[in-house]
């Protein structure tokens, strides 16, 4: 599956820095679907687990989930997103939550340390998805979970991924994206060593092209 031309971390950060304020002010498009996803993830968390969230945006999801964990590191490539997320912490009760700047595609190689890695609305934005999945597998403890919710653009009207999105990218209105369907994404995960435990749809609308996947690093 061909990949998109690569963007540097600074290019990606610049795009999302520019989008941060508008992103923060935008309502959730499918609130019931979002709440269903949160409830599903909360059922997989526990007070002794260490969690890493990649692409946390302005931190809304992290703020909802962190209290059910031992530690929760929420990261994003955009300094503007992280600044908004950190501002949300002000005045709140202490929680095992920390925000940090990081690019999901250039994570440092390290010994496995996380029980759960969360990647919401992120995997389709990776230039090299296979390399990213390899990194996430290494970051997880044996038996740990990768929990993702991903836009599967090949399940949309073909005019969107093949015409509308390329035009929007030319105008600087959309990031580079990977196009796949849910089954293809599961296959890519399995090829990198994950075992798929669940493939679900949480949307409340007629058609849901965001795949919720729970994948485990084998013991």
C-alpha positions in Angstrom: 0.0 0.0 0.0 1.7 3.2 -1.1 2.4 5.9 1.5 2.0 9.6 1.2 4.9 12.0 0.7 6.6 12.4 4.1 6.2 15.5 6.2 8.7 16.5 8.8 7.7 16.8 12.4 7.9 20.6 12.2 5.6 20.6 9.1 3.0 18.4 10.9 3.3 20.5 14.0 2.8 23.7 12.0 -0.4 22.4 10.4 -1.9 21.3 13.7 -0.7 24.5 15.5 -2.7 26.5 13.0 -5.8 24.3 13.5 -5.6 24.1 17.3 -7.9 26.9 18.3 -10.6 26.0 15.8 -10.2 22.3 16.7 -10.7 23.2 20.4 -13.8 25.2 19.7 -15.4 22.6 17.4 -18.2 20.4 18.9 -17.9 16.6 18.8 -19.6 15.5 15.6 -21.1 12.4 17.2 -21.4 12.8 20.9 -23.2 9.5 21.6 -20.6 7.7 19.6 -17.8 9.4 21.5 -19.4 8.6 24.9 -19.8 4.9 23.9 -16.1 4.8 23.0 -15.1 6.4 26.3 -17.2 3.9 28.2 -15.7 1.0 26.3 -12.1 2.3 27.1 -13.0 2.9 30.7 -14.0 -0.7 31.0 -10.4 -1.7 29.9 -8.6 0.6 32.3 -7.7 -0.1 35.9 -6.0 1.8 38.7 -2.7 -0.1 38.4 -2.2 0.4 34.7 0.2 2.8 33.0 -1.3 4.5 29.8 0.2 6.4 26.9 -2.1 8.4 24.6 -0.7 9.5 21.2 -2.3 12.4 19.3 -4.2 13.7 22.4 -5.1 17.0 20.8 -6.5 19.4 23.3 -6.7 16.8 26.0 -10.5 16.3 26.4 -10.3 12.5 26.2 -7.3 12.3 28.6 -9.1 14.4 31.2 -12.0 12.0 31.1 -9.9 8.8 31.3 -6.8 9.5 33.4 -8.4 9.2 36.8 -8.9 5.4 36.3 -5.2 4.8 35.8 -1.9 4.7 37.8 -0.3 7.1 35.3 -1.5 8.7 32.0 0.9 10.4 29.6 -0.9 12.3 26.9 1.1 13.5 23.9 0.7 15.4 20.7 2.9 16.8 18.0 1.4 20.3 18.3 2.7 22.6 21.0 -0.5 24.7 20.6 -2.7 21.6 21.3 -0.6 20.8 24.3 -0.8 24.3 25.6 -4.6 24.2 25.4 -4.6 20.8 27.1 -2.4 22.0 29.9 -4.6 25.1 30.5 -7.6 22.7 31.1 -5.7 21.2 34.0 -5.6 24.5 35.9 -7.8 24.4 38.9 -8.7 20.8 38.6 -8.1 18.2 41.4 -4.7 16.4 41.1 -4.8 13.5 38.7 -2.2 11.0 37.4 -2.1 12.9 34.1 0.7 14.6 32.3 0.8 16.3 28.9 3.9 16.3 26.8 5.0 17.2 23.2 5.9 14.2 21.1 5.6 13.0 17.5 3.9 9.5 17.3 6.1 8.7 14.3 9.4 9.4 16.0 9.0 7.8 19.4 12.3 6.9 21.0 13.2 3.2 21.1 12.9 2.0 24.7 12.1 -1.0 26.8 8.3 -1.8 27.0 6.7 0.1 29.7 3.1 0.8 29.0 0.1 -1.4 29.7 -2.1 0.5 27.3 -1.4 2.8 24.3 -4.3 4.9 23.0 -4.4 6.2 19.5 -7.7 8.0 18.6 -8.2 9.7 15.2 -4.5 9.2 14.6 -3.3 6.1 12.7 -4.6 7.3 9.3 -2.4 10.4 9.7 0.8 8.4 10.0 3.2 8.6 7.0 4.7 5.2 7.7 2.0 3.2 9.5 3.9 -0.1 9.7 6.9 1.6 11.3 4.6 3.4 13.8 2.9 0.1 14.7 6.3 -1.5 15.2 7.2 1.3 17.6 3.9 0.9 19.5 4.4 -2.8 19.9 7.8 -2.2 21.5 6.4 0.4 23.8 3.8 -2.0 25.2 4.5 -4.6 27.9 3.8 -8.2 26.8 0.1 -8.6 27.0 -0.5 -4.9 26.7 -3.2 -3.3 24.6 -3.2 -0.9 21.6 -6.7 0.7 21.6 -7.4 2.8 18.5 -10.3 4.6 16.8 -9.4 5.4 13.2 -11.0 7.0 10.2 -11.1 4.3 7.4 -11.3 6.5 4.4 -11.7 3.7 1.9 -15.2 3.1 3.4 -16.3 6.6 2.5 -17.7 7.9 -0.8 -14.7 7.4 -3.2 -14.9 11.0 -4.2 -13.8 12.1 -0.7 -10.4 10.2 -0.4 -9.6 10.4 -4.1 -10.8 13.9 -5.1 -11.9 16.1 -2.2 -9.0 15.3 0.2 -6.2 15.7 -2.4 -7.7 19.1 -3.3 -8.0 20.2 0.3 -4.3 19.1 0.8 -3.2 21.3 -2.1 -5.0 24.2 -0.4 -3.4 23.5 3.0 -6.8 22.6 4.5 -6.2 18.9 5.2 -3.3 16.9 6.4 -1.7 13.9 4.5 -3.7 10.8 5.2 -3.5 7.0 4.6 -6.5 5.4 2.9 -7.6 1.9 4.0 -10.6 0.1 5.3 -11.0 -1.5 8.7 -10.0 -5.0 7.6 -6.9 -3.7 5.9 -6.0 -1.8 9.1 -6.4 -5.0 11.2 -4.2 -6.9 8.7 -1.5 -4.2 9.0 -1.6 -4.6 12.8 -1.4 -8.4 12.6 1.5 -8.2 10.2 3.4 -6.2 12.8 2.7 -8.7 15.6 -0.5 -7.6 17.2 -3.4 -9.9 17.9 -6.8 -8.4 17.1 -9.2 -8.8 20.0 -12.1 -6.5 18.9 -13.3 -4.6 15.9 -16.3 -2.4 16.7 -18.3 0.6 15.4 -19.5 3.0 18.0 -21.1 5.6 15.8 -24.7 6.6 16.4 -25.4 7.7 12.9 -26.5 5.7 9.9 -23.0 4.9 8.7 -19.8 4.8 10.8 -16.5 4.6 9.0 -14.4 5.0 12.2 -13.2 1.6 13.3 -12.6 1.0 17.0 -9.9 -1.7 17.4 -8.5 -3.4 20.4 -5.2 -5.2 19.6 -2.9 -7.0 22.0 0.8 -7.5 22.1 1.2 -11.3 22.7 2.8 -12.5 25.9 
